[in-house]
Amino acid sequence: MSSPYDSLENRAPKDRDADLAAALTDQIARAAALPGYGGGLDARHISGREDLAQLPVLRKSDLAARQKEAPPLGGLTTLAADAFDYLHQSPGPIYEPGRRGGDWWRLGRFLHAAGVGPGDVVQNCFGYHLTPAGHMFENGAEAVGATVIPAGTGQTELQVATAKALGASVFAGTPDYLKVILEKADEMGVVLGITKAVVSGGALFPSLRDWYVARGITCLQAYATADLGLIAYESPAMEGMITDEGVVVEIVTPGTGDPVPEGEVGEVVVTTLNPDYPLVRFATGDLSAVLPGQSSCGRTNMRIKGWMGRADQTTKIKGMFVRPEQVAALVARHPEITRARVVASRVGDADAMLVRVEAVDVDESALAASIRDVLKLGAEIDIVAPGSLPRDGVVIEDTRTYE
């Protein structure tokens, strides 16, 4: 492997387990003292990852509710809100703290694994407006000694001109936006010097990665959230995603806190070791599975397969979340529809959405208008006979593959 980011990455598993046992005891005791947990945590019987199942799961809905009860951060931080350097807002709304320096979100570990460091100029195309992704990646780039262009999103021609003028060597942003920039550069007759891409915030499909490789760009992805920071990341070995050293990851049966057997798909639940914001058993709503063994790159921590869908069926299509309650609202608008199912797929490198409905004599143009109004996206429509859709409880089906 390349030189490790720090000594934590290549610890012997038994040493990591011993370190985690001590860290978890301290972190849960720290969290238990916070008013946001309301005395619902007990660290006395926690001696390792396997004991975490004794503790309750904290969900996004719980986080939002606690922030309403005890604004702005729900009594879940060890620092007052005004002691943080950043206060961000994500949809919900949910508010997240942040701090400058110290690789607070731990993205530096991912950037180091991707070969980003001194001498690199990072065109950071993550958003800086309210949401934290821009600052998260800037914080990580600072940790590895790279220079940052705080580009944000949009204004593609200006992105091209800036990348050329300032010598950007690294792209940071969502997986598909780099392609937009490169295609615009081709139109403008501009050759960019980007050779590395560090991406997150969406699925990196193999066809898109191959497109970048053909352009001489190495593209690796991270799994991170606004609340938790880095959860897992790819190394050049590209054998699943290696879990970060600053979190403890469990895979549980969706909707419960019960761990699944190794290799089985379940919901990702994360406990952070961040002393400023000690989230304990925070449910991400994402699906993944543990990969057996260790990465051939030499990093020894547990690996997961990466993002494999949503545990609650909420699905991001064309950058927008589509939720089960929206599908129910669509059906309620049209009494002639008995059941509906949204199907997410891929056409080339783009997302596509199909809305399949059981109905007789439905006005397809009125239905199309309702879909745009309720789901906020256009879609292909497939009208089928009553009784045709499976009775499996699935209202949003994601047929895209992530392997």
Secondary structure, DSSP 8 states (H G I E B T S, - for coil): ----SSTTTT--HHHHHHHHHHHHHHHHHHHHTSGGGTT---GGG--SGGGGGGS--B-HHHHHHHHHHSTTTTT--SS-GGGSSEEEEETTTEEEEE-SSTTTT-HHHHHHHTT--TT-EEEE-S--SSSSHHHHHHHHHHHTT-EEE---S--HHHHHHHHHHHT--EEEE-TTHHHHHHHHHHHHT------EEEE-SS---HHHHHHHHHTT-EEEEEEEETTTEEEEE--TT-SSEEE-TTEEEEEE-TTS--B--TT--EEEEEEE--TTS---SEEEEEEE-EESS--TTS--S-EE-----BTTS-EEETTEEE-HHHHHHHHHH-TTEEEEEEEEEEETTEEEEEEEEEESS--HHHHHHHHHHHHSS--EEEEE-TT-S--SS-SEEE-----
